[in-house]
């Protein structure tokens, strides 16, 4: 027998709201080994992330990785943790709050913006439950990943679909697959680079570092590599850079398998050995700063470059909760919400009154525009 979630009581005439579910990758609740263990188990246990035979990977994950990595990862998280918590969560929540305020000017109480994490909390299931309780009958899923990959965007959809299939009354659903070439996204990145150069000076080379994926995933049809290439090309064209003034690389590889190349760390090391003295770096594939940008990119790779002979290494922050990022996400939301425009207040009240009258037997038939 199907295990459907019990729906909350429904009142005829109650306005049906629209929800925007912003989703980011996730973060542990605390920078401790104890908090990292369940987070890593959920993250690395996702078959979209690790496509090894389940029986083999389960042995490796539970027998080795979860006994070693939580303690190491906790130290890395501690180095970037803020008084408000995880940077990824703080920036993502700030963006969600600002988007709610922006859209509320037009939608009023008919719009709900919620932030969820694919791994950890706040969970997708919990936020969908909050939507259900608020009579949200139309949901736009908006992942915070500019470049689509099965390892990120698709795994978010997996959880949303799995959760909603348990609903007896399913809402309308729309998804945003990517925004890797959105003009506002490209302009925001280019402007952030220009602003950084104006305030800090410009290095000899610009390096775009994207999170890597195994090469085999790309060969099986994942479009991520191509989307990253297009983003870097469009930003460079906006900046007026020649081909020898920038480079696209991939970071954060894991395990023995070959990943997308060139590798960020190896490239920086080779550049320094070849005599390059200064480099500016940024991570366009991350909507907000996180462990991979603040610790791996701004610290680890900086050390690699300087120890190999480089003299200046500068990291350009992500768009985070900036005005440019808010403008981008407001535009994305408005574009994908077309056709779901909020009903005027008077129409909602008239509809509620008509349904109430019908329910109480005062009228036999009601026509509501």
FENLINFEN-V161317 format. One record per residue. N is the residue number from 1. RES is the residue in three letters. SS is DSSP state (2 for helix, 1 for strand, 0 for the rest). BURIAL is # if it has 16 or more other ideal C-beta (glycine too) atoms within 10 Angstrom, else .. Layout:
# FENLINFEN-V161317
n:N res:RES ss:SS burial:BURIAL
n:N res:RES ss:SS burial:BURIAL
This chain:
# FENLINFEN-V161317
n:1 res:UNK ss:0 burial:.
n:2 res:UNK ss:0 burial:.
n:3 res:UNK ss:0 burial:.
n:4 res:UNK ss:0 burial:.
n:5 res:UNK ss:1 burial:.
n:6 res:UNK ss:0 burial:.
n:7 res:UNK ss:0 burial:.
n:8 res:UNK ss:0 burial:.
n:9 res:UNK ss:0 burial:.
n:10 res:UNK ss:0 burial:.
n:11 res:UNK ss:0 burial:.
n:12 res:UNK ss:0 burial:.
n:13 res:UNK ss:0 burial:#
n:14 res:UNK ss:0 burial:.
n:15 res:UNK ss:0 burial:#
n:16 res:UNK ss:0 burial:#
n:17 res:UNK ss:1 burial:#
n:18 res:UNK ss:1 burial:#
n:19 res:UNK ss:1 burial:#
n:20 res:UNK ss:1 burial:#
n:21 res:UNK ss:1 burial:#
n:22 res:UNK ss:1 burial:#
n:23 res:UNK ss:1 burial:#
n:24 res:UNK ss:1 burial:#
n:25 res:UNK ss:1 burial:#
n:26 res:UNK ss:1 burial:#
n:27 res:UNK ss:1 burial:#
n:28 res:UNK ss:0 burial:#
n:29 res:UNK ss:0 burial:.
n:30 res:UNK ss:0 burial:#
n:31 res:UNK ss:0 burial:#
n:32 res:UNK ss:0 burial:#
n:33 res:UNK ss:2 burial:#
n:34 res:UNK ss:2 burial:.
n:35 res:UNK ss:2 burial:#
n:36 res:UNK ss:2 burial:#
n:37 res:UNK ss:2 burial:#
n:38 res:UNK ss:2 burial:.
n:39 res:UNK ss:2 burial:#
n:40 res:UNK ss:2 burial:#
n:41 res:UNK ss:2 burial:#
n:42 res:UNK ss:2 burial:#
n:43 res:UNK ss:2 burial:#
n:44 res:UNK ss:2 burial:#
n:45 res:UNK ss:0 burial:#
n:46 res:UNK ss:0 burial:#
n:47 res:UNK ss:0 burial:.
n:48 res:UNK ss:0 burial:#
n:49 res:UNK ss:0 burial:#
n:50 res:UNK ss:0 burial:#
n:51 res:UNK ss:0 burial:#
n:52 res:UNK ss:0 burial:.
n:53 res:UNK ss:0 burial:.
n:54 res:UNK ss:2 burial:.
n:55 res:UNK ss:2 burial:.
n:56 res:UNK ss:2 burial:.
n:57 res:UNK ss:2 burial:#
n:58 res:UNK ss:2 burial:.
n:59 res:UNK ss:2 burial:.
n:60 res:UNK ss:2 burial:.
n:61 res:UNK ss:2 burial:#
n:62 res:UNK ss:2 burial:.
n:63 res:UNK ss:2 burial:.
n:64 res:UNK ss:2 burial:.
n:65 res:UNK ss:2 burial:#
n:66 res:UNK ss:2 burial:#
n:67 res:UNK ss:2 burial:.
n:68 res:UNK ss:2 burial:.
n:69 res:UNK ss:2 burial:#
n:70 res:UNK ss:2 burial:#
n:71 res:UNK ss:2 burial:.
n:72 res:UNK ss:2 burial:.
n:73 res:UNK ss:2 burial:#
n:74 res:UNK ss:2 burial:#
n:75 res:UNK ss:2 burial:.
n:76 res:UNK ss:2 burial:#
n:77 res:UNK ss:2 burial:#
n:78 res:UNK ss:2 burial:.
n:79 res:UNK ss:2 burial:.
n:80 res:UNK ss:2 burial:#
n:81 res:UNK ss:0 burial:#
n:82 res:UNK ss:1 burial:.
n:83 res:UNK ss:0 burial:.
n:84 res:UNK ss:0 burial:.
n:85 res:UNK ss:1 burial:.
n:86 res:UNK ss:0 burial:#
n:87 res:UNK ss:2 burial:#
n:88 res:UNK ss:2 burial:#
n:89 res:UNK ss:2 burial:#
n:90 res:UNK ss:2 burial:#
n:91 res:UNK ss:2 burial:#
n:92 res:UNK ss:2 burial:#
n:93 res:UNK ss:2 burial:#
n:94 res:UNK ss:2 burial:#
n:95 res:UNK ss:2 burial:#
n:96 res:UNK ss:2 burial:#
n:97 res:UNK ss:2 burial:.
n:98 res:UNK ss:2 burial:#
n:99 res:UNK ss:2 burial:#
n:100 res:UNK ss:2 burial:#
n:101 res:UNK ss:2 burial:.
n:102 res:UNK ss:2 burial:#
n:103 res:UNK ss:2 burial:#
n:104 res:UNK ss:2 burial:.
n:105 res:UNK ss:2 burial:.
n:106 res:UNK ss:2 burial:.
n:107 res:UNK ss:2 burial:#
n:108 res:UNK ss:2 burial:.
n:109 res:UNK ss:2 burial:.
n:110 res:UNK ss:2 burial:#
n:111 res:UNK ss:1 burial:#
n:112 res:UNK ss:1 burial:#
n:113 res:UNK ss:1 burial:#
n:114 res:UNK ss:1 burial:#
n:115 res:UNK ss:1 burial:#
n:116 res:UNK ss:1 burial:#
n:117 res:UNK ss:1 burial:#
n:118 res:UNK ss:1 burial:#
n:119 res:UNK ss:1 burial:#
n:120 res:UNK ss:1 burial:#
n:121 res:UNK ss:0 burial:.
n:122 res:UNK ss:0 burial:#
n:123 res:UNK ss:1 burial:#
n:124 res:UNK ss:2 burial:#
n:125 res:UNK ss:2 burial:#
n:126 res:UNK ss:2 burial:.
n:127 res:UNK ss:2 burial:#
n:128 res:UNK ss:2 burial:#
n:129 res:UNK ss:2 burial:.
n:130 res:UNK ss:2 burial:#
n:131 res:UNK ss:2 burial:#
n:132 res:UNK ss:2 burial:#
n:133 res:UNK ss:2 burial:.
n:134 res:UNK ss:0 burial:.
n:135 res:UNK ss:0 burial:#
n:136 res:UNK ss:1 burial:#
n:137 res:UNK ss:1 burial:#
n:138 res:UNK ss:1 burial:#
n:139 res:UNK ss:1 burial:#
n:140 res:UNK ss:1 burial:#
n:141 res:UNK ss:1 burial:#
n:142 res:UNK ss:1 burial:#
n:143 res:UNK ss:1 burial:#
n:144 res:UNK ss:0 burial:#
n:145 res:UNK ss:0 burial:#
n:146 res:UNK ss:0 burial:#
n:147 res:UNK ss:0 burial:#
n:148 res:UNK ss:0 burial:#
n:149 res:UNK ss:0 burial:#
n:150 res:UNK ss:2 burial:#
n:151 res:UNK ss:2 burial:#
n:152 res:UNK ss:2 burial:#
n:153 res:UNK ss:2 burial:#
n:154 res:UNK ss:2 burial:.
n:155 res:UNK ss:2 burial:#
n:156 res:UNK ss:2 burial:#
n:157 res:UNK ss:2 burial:#
n:158 res:UNK ss:2 burial:.
n:159 res:UNK ss:2 burial:#
n:160 res:UNK ss:2 burial:#
n:161 res:UNK ss:2 burial:.
n:162 res:UNK ss:2 burial:.
n:163 res:UNK ss:2 burial:#
n:164 res:UNK ss:2 burial:#
n:165 res:UNK ss:0 burial:.
n:166 res:UNK ss:0 burial:.
n:167 res:UNK ss:1 burial:.
n:168 res:UNK ss:0 burial:.
n:169 res:UNK ss:0 burial:.
n:170 res:UNK ss:0 burial:.
n:171 res:UNK ss:0 burial:#
n:172 res:UNK ss:1 burial:.
n:173 res:UNK ss:1 burial:.
n:174 res:UNK ss:1 burial:#
n:175 res:UNK ss:1 burial:#
n:176 res:UNK ss:1 burial:#
n:177 res:UNK ss:0 burial:.
n:178 res:UNK ss:0 burial:#
n:179 res:UNK ss:0 burial:#
n:180 res:UNK ss:0 burial:#
n:181 res:UNK ss:0 burial:.
n:182 res:UNK ss:0 burial:#
n:183 res:UNK ss:2 burial:.
n:184 res:UNK ss:2 burial:#
n:185 res:UNK ss:2 burial:#
n:186 res:UNK ss:2 burial:#
n:187 res:UNK ss:2 burial:#
n:188 res:UNK ss:2 burial:#
n:189 res:UNK ss:2 burial:#
n:190 res:UNK ss:2 burial:#
n:191 res:UNK ss:2 burial:.
n:192 res:UNK ss:2 burial:#
n:193 res:UNK ss:2 burial:#
n:194 res:UNK ss:2 burial:.
n:195 res:UNK ss:2 burial:.
n:196 res:UNK ss:2 burial:#
n:197 res:UNK ss:2 burial:#
n:198 res:UNK ss:2 burial:.
n:199 res:UNK ss:2 burial:.
n:200 res:UNK ss:2 burial:.
n:201 res:UNK ss:0 burial:.
n:202 res:UNK ss:0 burial:.
n:203 res:UNK ss:0 burial:#
n:204 res:UNK ss:0 burial:.
n:205 res:UNK ss:1 burial:#
n:206 res:UNK ss:1 burial:#
n:207 res:UNK ss:1 burial:#
n:208 res:UNK ss:1 burial:#
n:209 res:UNK ss:1 burial:#
n:210 res:UNK ss:1 burial:#
n:211 res:UNK ss:1 burial:#
n:212 res:UNK ss:0 burial:#
n:213 res:UNK ss:0 burial:#
n:214 res:UNK ss:1 burial:#
n:215 res:UNK ss:2 burial:#
n:216 res:UNK ss:2 burial:.
n:217 res:UNK ss:2 burial:#
n:218 res:UNK ss:2 burial:#
n:219 res:UNK ss:2 burial:.
n:220 res:UNK ss:0 burial:.
n:221 res:UNK ss:0 burial:.
n:222 res:UNK ss:0 burial:#
n:223 res:UNK ss:0 burial:#
n:224 res:UNK ss:2 burial:#
n:225 res:UNK ss:2 burial:#
n:226 res:UNK ss:2 burial:.
n:227 res:UNK ss:2 burial:#
n:228 res:UNK ss:2 burial:#
n:229 res:UNK ss:2 burial:.
n:230 res:UNK ss:2 burial:.
n:231 res:UNK ss:2 burial:#
n:232 res:UNK ss:2 burial:#
n:233 res:UNK ss:2 burial:#
n:234 res:UNK ss:2 burial:#
n:235 res:UNK ss:2 burial:#
n:236 res:UNK ss:2 burial:#
n:237 res:UNK ss:2 burial:.
n:238 res:UNK ss:2 burial:#
n:239 res:UNK ss:2 burial:#
n:240 res:UNK ss:0 burial:.
n:241 res:UNK ss:0 burial:#
n:242 res:UNK ss:0 burial:.
n:243 res:UNK ss:2 burial:.
n:244 res:UNK ss:2 burial:.
n:245 res:UNK ss:2 burial:.
n:246 res:UNK ss:1 burial:#
n:247 res:UNK ss:1 burial:#
n:248 res:UNK ss:1 burial:#
n:249 res:UNK ss:1 burial:#
n:250 res:UNK ss:1 burial:#
n:251 res:UNK ss:1 burial:#
n:252 res:UNK ss:0 burial:#
n:253 res:UNK ss:0 burial:#
n:254 res:UNK ss:0 burial:.
n:255 res:UNK ss:0 burial:.
n:256 res:UNK ss:0 burial:.
n:257 res:UNK ss:0 burial:.
n:258 res:UNK ss:0 burial:.
n:259 res:UNK ss:1 burial:#
n:260 res:UNK ss:0 burial:#
n:261 res:UNK ss:0 burial:.
n:262 res:UNK ss:0 burial:.
n:263 res:UNK ss:1 burial:#
n:264 res:UNK ss:2 burial:#
n:265 res:UNK ss:2 burial:#
n:266 res:UNK ss:2 burial:.
n:267 res:UNK ss:2 burial:#
n:268 res:UNK ss:2 burial:#
n:269 res:UNK ss:2 burial:#
n:270 res:UNK ss:2 burial:.
n:271 res:UNK ss:2 burial:#
n:272 res:UNK ss:2 burial:#
n:273 res:UNK ss:2 burial:.
n:274 res:UNK ss:0 burial:.
n:275 res:UNK ss:0 burial:.
n:276 res:UNK ss:0 burial:#
n:277 res:UNK ss:0 burial:.
n:278 res:UNK ss:1 burial:#
n:279 res:UNK ss:1 burial:#
n:280 res:UNK ss:1 burial:#
n:281 res:UNK ss:1 burial:#
n:282 res:UNK ss:1 burial:#
n:283 res:UNK ss:0 burial:#
n:284 res:UNK ss:0 burial:#
n:285 res:UNK ss:0 burial:#
n:286 res:UNK ss:0 burial:#
n:287 res:UNK ss:0 burial:#
n:288 res:UNK ss:0 burial:#
n:289 res:UNK ss:0 burial:#
n:290 res:UNK ss:0 burial:#
n:291 res:UNK ss:2 burial:#
n:292 res:UNK ss:2 burial:#
n:293 res:UNK ss:2 burial:#
n:294 res:UNK ss:2 burial:#
n:295 res:UNK ss:2 burial:#
n:296 res:UNK ss:2 burial:#
n:297 res:UNK ss:2 burial:#
n:298 res:UNK ss:2 burial:#
n:299 res:UNK ss:2 burial:.
n:300 res:UNK ss:2 burial:.
n:301 res:UNK ss:2 burial:#
n:302 res:UNK ss:2 burial:#
n:303 res:UNK ss:2 burial:.
n:304 res:UNK ss:2 burial:#
n:305 res:UNK ss:2 burial:#
n:306 res:UNK ss:2 burial:.
n:307 res:UNK ss:2 burial:.
n:308 res:UNK ss:0 burial:.
n:309 res:UNK ss:0 burial:.
n:310 res:UNK ss:0 burial:#
n:311 res:UNK ss:0 burial:.
n:312 res:UNK ss:1 burial:#
n:313 res:UNK ss:1 burial:#
n:314 res:UNK ss:1 burial:#
n:315 res:UNK ss:1 burial:#
n:316 res:UNK ss:0 burial:#
n:317 res:UNK ss:0 burial:#
n:318 res:UNK ss:0 burial:#
n:319 res:UNK ss:0 burial:#
n:320 res:UNK ss:0 burial:#
n:321 res:UNK ss:0 burial:#
n:322 res:UNK ss:0 burial:#
n:323 res:UNK ss:2 burial:.
n:324 res:UNK ss:2 burial:#
n:325 res:UNK ss:2 burial:#
n:326 res:UNK ss:2 burial:#
n:327 res:UNK ss:2 burial:.
n:328 res:UNK ss:2 burial:#
n:329 res:UNK ss:2 burial:#
n:330 res:UNK ss:2 burial:.
n:331 res:UNK ss:2 burial:.
n:332 res:UNK ss:2 burial:#
n:333 res:UNK ss:2 burial:#
n:334 res:UNK ss:2 burial:.
n:335 res:UNK ss:2 burial:.
n:336 res:UNK ss:2 burial:#
n:337 res:UNK ss:0 burial:#
n:338 res:UNK ss:0 burial:.
n:339 res:UNK ss:0 burial:.
n:340 res:UNK ss:0 burial:#
n:341 res:UNK ss:0 burial:.
n:342 res:UNK ss:0 burial:#
n:343 res:UNK ss:0 burial:.
n:344 res:UNK ss:0 burial:.
n:345 res:UNK ss:2 burial:.
n:346 res:UNK ss:2 burial:.
n:347 res:UNK ss:2 burial:.
n:348 res:UNK ss:2 burial:#
n:349 res:UNK ss:2 burial:.
n:350 res:UNK ss:2 burial:.
n:351 res:UNK ss:2 burial:#
n:352 res:UNK ss:2 burial:#
n:353 res:UNK ss:2 burial:.
n:354 res:UNK ss:2 burial:#
n:355 res:UNK ss:2 burial:#
n:356 res:UNK ss:2 burial:.
n:357 res:UNK ss:2 burial:.
n:358 res:UNK ss:2 burial:#
n:359 res:UNK ss:2 burial:.
n:360 res:UNK ss:0 burial:.
n:361 res:UNK ss:0 burial:.
n:362 res:UNK ss:0 burial:.
n:363 res:UNK ss:0 burial:.
n:364 res:UNK ss:0 burial:.
n:365 res:UNK ss:0 burial:.
n:366 res:UNK ss:0 burial:.
n:367 res:UNK ss:0 burial:.
n:368 res:UNK ss:0 burial:.
n:369 res:UNK ss:0 burial:.
